[in-house]
Amino acid sequence: MQSVQLKERPFKISGKIKIDTYRAGMVAAVEPLLRERRSIFHLQNSDAWRDYFERLDRRIEEVKAEYFIGTTVQCSNLVMDSPGYGIDLIIQRLIGMNTYSLNILFGEIGTGATTPALADTALTAPTNRAAVGFQQNSGSTDAIFQFFFADSQLANETYNEFGTFVDGTSTIGSGQIFNHALLSPAYTKVSGQDTTVQVDFSFANS
């Protein structure tokens, strides 16, 4: 009887960052819809609510499209890999260590231009933090998060970095950093524009 050799397929997490710009007023226009979406997020997989949830998502995209200017940044990002951060947070939950929820709750943008490293515990020079405005399970392999910054919330400046955080509060630097991206090209915010940062994480056996 021949033995069967099973080839291991390494598990990989990859990600990307996308920054879109909109005419000022988009965040205010879309916020009531985002708030409603967050209030029913736990029902998204229910048959009774799925159609309503999908209609709500389409309406959000329609409103954003009315204000859309363009995409200014698309680049990869680095998921942290050190005790208590990034990949280790997933491992901790798998083995029953529930100190951290593993829920990504906040995103930070900053001006630091230092190349991210696996052992980073914070952004280099964070300036602004936003709570998750939109999150989505896409095709059972991708986790999508969007963070919204109104024109008045983000200074007209050049931004070089972005990261997401598990747990924490609205205080900059709190929580456990999950990923850290060096924006390429850098994002130059100008007056009269709202900003959305989308972070995608892809999970695959490659």
C-alpha positions in Angstrom: 0.0 0.0 0.0 1.5 3.3 -1.0 1.6 6.2 1.4 0.2 9.5 0.3 2.4 12.5 0.6 0.5 15.6 1.6 2.2 18.8 0.4 2.0 21.6 2.9 0.6 24.8 1.5 1.9 27.8 3.5 -0.8 30.1 4.9 -0.2 33.8 3.9 -1.7 37.1 4.8 -1.2 39.9 2.4 -2.8 43.3 2.2 -3.1 46.6 0.3 -4.0 50.2 1.0 -6.1 52.4 -1.2 -6.8 56.1 -0.6 -9.7 57.8 -2.4 -10.5 61.4 -2.4 -14.0 63.1 -2.5 -15.5 66.5 -2.6 -15.9 67.8 0.9 -19.3 66.8 2.3 -19.2 63.1 1.4 -18.4 62.0 5.0 -21.4 64.0 6.3 -23.7 62.6 3.6 -22.7 59.0 4.1 -22.5 58.9 7.9 -26.2 58.2 8.5 -26.1 55.2 6.2 -22.8 54.0 7.8 -24.4 54.4 11.3 -27.4 52.4 10.2 -25.2 49.7 8.7 -23.1 49.4 11.9 -26.3 49.0 14.0 -27.4 46.0 12.0 -23.9 44.6 11.1 -24.5 41.5 13.2 -27.5 40.6 11.0 -25.8 40.7 7.7 -25.7 36.9 7.2 -29.3 36.5 8.2 -31.6 35.5 5.3 -34.2 37.9 6.5 -31.8 40.9 6.4 -29.4 40.0 3.6 -31.3 41.9 0.9 -31.7 45.0 3.0 -28.1 44.9 3.9 -27.1 44.7 0.2 -29.4 47.6 -0.7 -27.9 49.7 2.0 -24.4 48.9 0.7 -25.4 49.9 -2.8 -26.8 53.2 -1.5 -23.6 53.9 0.4 -21.6 53.4 -2.9 -24.0 55.6 -4.8 -23.6 58.5 -2.4 -19.8 58.1 -2.5 -19.8 58.0 -6.3 -21.6 61.4 -6.3 -18.7 63.0 -4.5 -15.8 60.9 -5.9 -12.7 62.7 -7.2 -10.1 60.0 -7.7 -7.8 57.3 -6.2 -4.4 58.8 -5.2 -2.7 55.8 -3.5 -2.6 52.1 -4.0 0.1 50.1 -2.3 0.9 47.0 -0.2 1.1 47.0 3.6 3.0 45.0 6.1 1.2 42.9 8.8 3.1 42.9 12.1 4.8 39.7 13.4 5.9 40.0 17.0 4.5 39.0 20.4 1.2 40.8 21.0 0.9 42.4 17.6 -0.3 41.4 14.1 -0.2 37.7 13.3 0.4 36.8 17.0 -3.0 38.2 17.8 -4.6 35.6 15.6 -2.5 32.8 17.1 -3.4 34.0 20.7 -7.2 33.7 19.9 -6.8 30.3 18.3 -5.2 28.9 21.4 -7.7 30.5 23.8 -5.7 33.5 24.9 -8.4 36.2 24.7 -6.6 39.2 26.1 -7.3 41.0 22.9 -10.5 40.8 20.8 -8.8 40.6 17.4 -11.4 43.2 16.2 -9.8 46.0 14.2 -11.4 49.1 15.5 -9.2 52.0 14.5 -7.0 53.3 11.7 -4.2 55.9 12.0 -2.6 58.1 9.4 0.7 59.8 9.9 3.6 61.7 8.5 6.5 59.4 9.4 8.5 58.1 6.4 10.4 55.3 8.1 10.1 51.9 6.3 7.8 49.7 8.4 9.3 46.7 10.2 7.7 43.4 11.4 8.3 44.4 15.0 6.7 47.9 14.9 4.4 48.6 17.8 3.1 52.0 16.6 3.2 54.4 13.6 6.3 56.6 13.4 4.5 59.9 13.5 0.7 59.5 13.8 -1.4 62.6 13.4 -5.1 61.4 13.2 -7.1 58.4 14.2 -10.5 57.2 12.9 -12.8 54.4 14.0 -13.8 51.8 11.4 -16.6 53.3 9.3 -17.2 50.2 7.1 -16.1 46.6 7.3 -16.9 43.7 5.0 -16.2 39.9 4.6 -15.5 39.5 0.9 -15.6 36.1 -0.6 -14.6 34.4 2.7 -10.9 35.2 1.9 -10.7 39.0 2.3 -11.4 41.4 5.2 -12.1 45.0 4.0 -12.0 48.0 6.3 -12.7 51.7 5.4 -11.8 54.7 7.5 -13.3 58.2 6.8 -11.6 61.5 7.4 -13.7 64.7 6.7 -12.0 67.7 5.2 -12.0 69.5 8.5 -10.5 66.6 10.4 -7.4 66.1 8.3 -4.9 68.9 7.9 -3.6 69.9 4.5 -0.3 68.0 4.7 1.7 65.2 3.2 1.0 61.8 4.8 3.4 58.8 4.4 2.0 56.0 6.6 -1.2 54.2 7.7 -1.9 51.5 10.2 -4.8 49.6 11.8 -5.2 48.8 15.5 -7.0 46.0 17.4 -8.9 47.2 20.4 -7.8 50.6 21.9 -9.8 53.8 22.2 -10.0 57.1 20.2 -6.6 58.0 21.8 -3.8 57.9 19.2 -1.4 55.0 19.8 -3.8 52.9 21.9 -4.5 49.3 21.1 -2.4 46.7 19.3 -1.1 47.6 15.9 -2.0 45.0 13.2 -0.5 46.4 10.1 1.7 49.3 9.0 2.0 50.7 5.5 4.4 53.1 3.9 2.2 55.0 1.5 3.6 55.0 -2.1 3.1 57.5 -3.4 2.7 59.7 -0.4 -0.8 61.2 0.1 -1.0 65.0 -0.1 -4.2 66.2 1.4 -5.6 69.5 -0.1 -8.4 71.8 1.0 -11.9 70.9 0.1 -11.5 67.1 0.1 -12.7 64.3 2.2 -10.5 61.2 2.4 -11.3 57.5 2.7 -8.6 54.9 3.4 -9.4 51.3 2.5 -7.4 48.5 4.0 -7.7 45.0 2.5 -6.4 41.8 4.1 -6.3 38.7 2.0 -6.0 35.2 3.6 -4.9 32.4 1.4 -3.2 29.0 1.3 -0.6 29.6 -1.4 
